[in-house]
């Protein structure tokens, strides 16, 4: 809810925490291996005239899910879990046996990121952003822009609403002004339940460790049952 901070902490806490959030469904790949860039498998569905805009994404207090974290330019796909309990939440990508390994947490109103392993990284400190919790994350989602209704082609195919949330600085009026996309996220939630997250693309400075500044989160399962959230000792200190 991403949802990789030291690189993400310096950017927008809202998008970092989100997303520190799901991805285009990719062809099956062996977790932890280097693979060629996967194709996007998304189809647009026609909007009916006068159809109302759906309500924006809303991360629930309790959930658990499994999937993949994909860094396409590095050719890396690793296992991924995302769980929430009583408003806290935690993402874990990879592990000690994989090319990348990190955890993102929202824990008692603070956003944490601890990157254990990443190519070329020597700083493994725990980053903290206080004053950021589930309410702030969902508030950021409320400001997202509706892109359209789509179908993620996989097994099974999933009918989703596609949303975009972003931070662009400096704030300027329309016209020829210098501005930078600090942090962007494309979020795909179930059309029948905006609190079921299937896919997220994170792009921008919050992905500073990655040469192309983009990473994908893809869920295979998403259940509305309490998960497990554990603050690492390094962050507790």
N, C-alpha and C positions, 0 to 999 in steps of 0.2 A: 501499500500500500504501500520495479524497484525496485513503500512500501517499500545502501552503499553510500555511506555518508562520507567521511572526510572529504571525498570527492563530491558528495552530494550536500554535505552540511554547509558548504560555502555558498550554495545556491538557495533556491526557494525551499523553505522548510515544508511548505504545503505540498509541492510536487514531489520533493524528495521522499517525504513520508508516504506519500501515496504510492506513491506509486513507486515511493518505494513501495506499485500495484501493480497486465496480462498480454498476449502476443498473437500475431497471426499464427494460425495453426501451421506447423511446419511438418515436412515429411519425417517419419520416424528416424531417429538418430540414436546411436549408442551414447548413453550419458557419459560426459567427461571426455569424449573424443573430439578431435578437431575435424570439422566437417565443412564442405563447401557451403556458401551462403544459400539459405533456403528461400524458396519462393513464397510470396504472399498468396494465401488461399482464401480470399474474401470476395464475395459477390454482393453487389448492391441490390436492394429490392425497391421497387417503385413506390414512391410516396403517393398515397391517395389524396386527391384534392380536399383540403379542409381538414385533414387528419391532424389531431392535436399533437403538440410536441410532448413526448413522454417526460416524466419526472427524472431529474439527474441522478447519477449514481449515489449510493448511500451505503457505506461500509457498516455492517452490523456489529453488535457488541460481542457476539459469540459465533464462531465459525471455525472450520478446519478444511484445508484443501491441499492437494498435491499436484505437482506439475513439473515444468522445466524452466530453467533460466537460460536464456540464449544470448550470447555475444557473437553476432554474426561475423564481424570483421576479424575476430580472433579464431573463428571456426570452433567455438566452444559451446557445448550444450551440457548442462549439469542438472542433477535432481534439485527440486525446489519444493519447499513447504511454506504455507502461509496459514497462521492460526490466530484466533482471537479468543479472549476470555475476559468477561466483565469490562469491556472497553479497552483493555490492553491488547496489543497485537504484535506478532513477530513473524518475520520472513527469515528463512535460512536457505541459502543457495550453495550447492556444492558440498564439500567436505575435505578432510585432510588428504584423501586419495585423488582429488580432482584438481584441475588446473586453477580453479578459483574457489574461494570459500569465504562467505561473509554472512553476517546477520544484521538485520534492521529491526528495531523495536520501537513501539510506543509503549512506555511503561510508566504508570503513575504520573502522567502529564509531562513526560520528557521524551524527546525523540533521540534514540541512540543508533549509531552505526559502528560496527566493529568488523574490519576486513582482516581476516586471518591470512589470506593468501590471494595474491593477484600478480600476474606477470610484471616484473620490473618494480614492484612496490617494496619499499623498505620500512615505511612508517605503518605500524600496526597498533596505533593508539585507538582508544574508544572515543568517538566524537559524541557530543551531547548538545541538544538544543532544548533548553527548558521552556516550559509554557506552551508545549505543543502536544495535543492529545487527539482523541477521536473526534471531539466536537470541532476542533480547528480543521481537521482533515475533511470532514463532511461539509464544513462551510466552504472550503476550497472547491469541493465537488459541485456545490450549488452554483458556483460561478462559471461552470464549464459550458461549452457550446455544443449543441447537438449537431452531429455530422450527418447521421442518417441511420436507417435500418439496414442491417447487413446479415449475411449468412456466412459463418465461419465453416469452411468446408473441411471436414475431418471425419472421425468416426466416434460419436455421431456428429452430424451437421448441427450447428447451434445457431439459433436465431437471436441476434443481439442488437442492442442499440449502441451506436458508436458516438462517443463524446470526446471532446478535446479540451484540456485545461492547460493554461500556460501563463508564464510570467515574462513579459517583455519590458526591458528597461533601456533608456529612460522613457517615462510616459510622455508621449507627444501627440498632438492632434494629427488628423489625416494630412498627408502631403509628403514632401521630400525632406525627411528628417532622418538623422542617424539613430538607429535603434537596434537592439540586440535581443534575440530570443534566449533568455537566460535559462529557462527550464520549460519543457513542453511534455505533455503526456497524452497519448491516445488510449482511451479506456473503453472496453467492450463489456457490457453487462447484459444479462439475460433479458429478453423483451418482456417476459412475464414476471420478472422479479429483479428490480434495480439493485438489490443487495446481494445478487449472485454475480461475482466477477469471473469472467472467463479469460480475459486477455488485456495486457497493458504494454504499451511502448513508452519508454522513458527516453527523452532526447534533450540534450543541453548540458550546461555546466555541471549539473548534478551527477553526470557520468564522466567526470574529469579523468578517471583512470583509463578509460577506454579511448583509443585513438580516434574513433569515429563518433564518440559522444552519444552512442545509442545502445540500449539494452532492452531485451524483451522478457516479459513474464508471461507464461502460458500455464493455465490450469487444466488438468485432466479431470479433477474432481473438486467440488465445492459443496460442503455440507453445512447446514445451519445447526451445528452442535458445538458446545464449548471445546476449545482446543487447549494447548499448553503453551504458556509464555514463560520463558526463563531468562532473567537478566544475567549475562555473563559476569564472572567475578571481576574481570578487568574493568567492566563498566561500573560495577558496584563500588569499586575503590575510587 
